[in-house]
Amino acid sequence: MDTAEELIQGARLVIGNIGFWPSFHDAEVISFSVSRPLHHANSDTVAKLCIHYREHEVLGAGKADFEYGCRKSLLIELIFNGLQDLSLKDFNQQSVLDSIKFNRLQDSSIVAELVSIWGFGGAIRCTTVAVGEFTNLLDQ
């Protein structure tokens, strides 16, 4: 089984900021777009997925006025190049993921399975996956 670093170009940027490659449990899909090249262009069909990833921590544990604080709030863009198959459903006002699972197939393509808790889910098969824009919302 391939690791995130083997399957996803730029995975180390995410790992360096979070400490590991996340499952994206409870992350929200903010946007999804697909574009194709113009006729005779020398490029692939591309999909971009923007995910809002958050980590929370308990502040004041054991006290009556404890609360959850946001420790990480990141926008992570995943870019899927060379689309071969796309099956998506239920994009809505929240679109919460349970996980994103990446697997390499025998033909060297990569399948990303977007497992839904609420809303957006499906599968994307492509030739490569890369981390695109990466924004730490707590630094703004």
C-alpha positions as CSV (number, residue, x, y, z in Angstrom):
1,M,0.0,0.0,0.0
2,D,1.4,3.4,-1.1
3,T,1.8,6.2,1.5
4,A,0.4,9.7,0.9
5,E,3.9,10.9,0.1
6,E,4.1,8.3,-2.7
7,L,0.7,9.0,-4.1
8,I,0.3,12.8,-3.6
9,Q,2.8,15.4,-4.9
10,G,3.4,18.0,-2.2
11,A,2.0,15.8,0.6
12,R,4.9,16.8,2.8
13,L,3.6,20.4,3.0
14,V,0.4,19.1,4.7
15,I,2.3,16.5,6.8
16,G,4.8,19.3,7.9
17,N,1.9,21.5,9.1
18,I,-0.3,18.8,10.7
19,G,2.3,16.2,11.7
20,F,0.7,13.4,9.6
21,W,-1.4,12.9,6.4
22,P,-5.0,13.4,7.7
23,S,-8.0,11.2,6.9
24,F,-10.1,14.4,6.5
25,H,-12.7,13.2,9.0
26,D,-15.2,16.0,9.7
27,A,-13.5,18.2,7.1
28,E,-15.8,20.3,4.9
29,V,-15.7,20.5,1.1
30,I,-15.7,24.2,0.2
31,S,-15.5,23.9,-3.5
32,F,-15.0,21.5,-6.4
33,S,-14.3,22.4,-10.0
34,V,-13.4,20.6,-13.2
35,S,-11.8,22.0,-16.3
36,R,-10.8,20.6,-19.6
37,P,-8.2,21.9,-22.1
38,L,-9.2,23.8,-25.2
39,H,-9.2,21.8,-28.4
40,H,-5.6,21.0,-29.5
41,A,-4.1,22.1,-26.1
42,N,-1.4,20.0,-24.7
43,S,-2.8,19.5,-21.2
44,D,-5.0,17.2,-19.2
45,T,-8.5,17.5,-17.7
46,V,-8.1,18.8,-14.1
47,A,-10.3,18.8,-11.0
48,K,-9.7,20.9,-7.9
49,L,-11.1,20.1,-4.5
50,C,-10.8,22.7,-1.7
51,I,-11.2,21.2,1.8
52,H,-11.5,23.1,5.2
53,Y,-9.6,20.9,7.7
54,R,-9.9,21.8,11.4
55,E,-8.4,20.4,14.7
56,H,-9.9,21.3,18.0
57,E,-8.6,21.0,21.6
58,V,-10.3,21.1,25.0
59,L,-9.5,24.3,27.0
60,G,-10.0,24.2,30.7
61,A,-10.7,20.5,30.9
62,G,-12.3,19.4,34.2
63,K,-13.7,22.9,34.8
64,A,-17.3,24.0,34.5
65,D,-16.4,26.6,31.9
66,F,-14.4,24.4,29.6
67,E,-14.6,25.0,25.9
68,Y,-13.3,23.7,22.6
69,G,-10.7,25.8,20.9
70,C,-9.7,25.7,17.3
71,R,-6.0,24.6,17.1
72,K,-5.8,24.3,13.3
73,S,-7.9,25.7,10.5
74,L,-6.5,25.0,7.1
75,L,-7.8,25.3,3.5
76,I,-6.2,22.5,1.6
77,E,-6.5,22.2,-2.2
78,L,-6.1,18.9,-3.9
79,I,-5.5,18.9,-7.7
80,F,-6.5,15.8,-9.7
81,N,-4.7,15.7,-13.1
82,G,-5.6,13.5,-16.0
83,L,-9.1,12.7,-15.0
84,Q,-10.2,9.3,-16.2
85,D,-13.4,8.8,-14.2
86,L,-15.5,11.0,-12.0
87,S,-18.5,10.0,-9.9
88,L,-19.8,12.6,-7.4
89,K,-23.0,13.3,-5.5
90,D,-24.8,15.5,-3.1
91,F,-22.8,18.8,-2.9
92,N,-24.8,20.9,-0.4
93,Q,-24.5,23.7,2.1
94,Q,-22.1,21.8,4.4
95,S,-20.7,18.7,2.7
96,V,-18.8,17.0,5.5
97,L,-16.4,14.2,4.8
98,D,-15.8,11.0,6.8
99,S,-12.5,10.4,4.9
100,I,-10.6,10.5,1.7
101,K,-8.9,7.2,0.8
102,F,-6.2,7.1,-1.9
103,N,-5.3,3.9,-3.8
104,R,-3.0,3.2,-6.8
105,L,-4.5,0.8,-9.3
106,Q,-2.6,-1.7,-11.4
107,D,-2.7,0.6,-14.4
108,S,-0.8,3.2,-12.2
109,S,-3.9,5.5,-12.0
110,I,-4.9,6.8,-8.6
111,V,-8.4,6.6,-7.1
112,A,-9.6,9.0,-4.4
113,E,-12.7,7.8,-2.6
114,L,-14.5,10.6,-0.9
115,V,-16.5,9.0,1.9
116,S,-19.4,11.3,3.0
117,I,-20.8,12.0,6.4
118,W,-23.2,14.6,5.0
119,G,-23.5,15.8,1.4
120,F,-20.6,15.6,-1.0
121,G,-19.0,12.2,-1.8
122,G,-17.9,10.0,-4.6
123,A,-14.8,8.8,-6.4
124,I,-12.2,10.4,-8.7
125,R,-9.8,8.4,-10.8
126,C,-6.8,10.3,-12.3
127,T,-3.2,10.0,-13.3
128,T,-1.7,12.2,-10.5
129,V,-2.8,14.0,-7.4
130,A,-1.0,17.1,-6.0
131,V,-1.4,19.5,-3.1
132,G,-2.2,22.9,-4.5
133,E,-2.9,26.0,-2.5
134,F,-2.5,25.6,1.2
135,T,-3.8,28.4,3.6
136,N,-3.5,28.5,7.4
137,L,-6.6,30.5,8.3
138,L,-5.4,31.1,11.9
139,D,-2.4,33.1,10.5
140,Q,-4.7,35.6,8.7
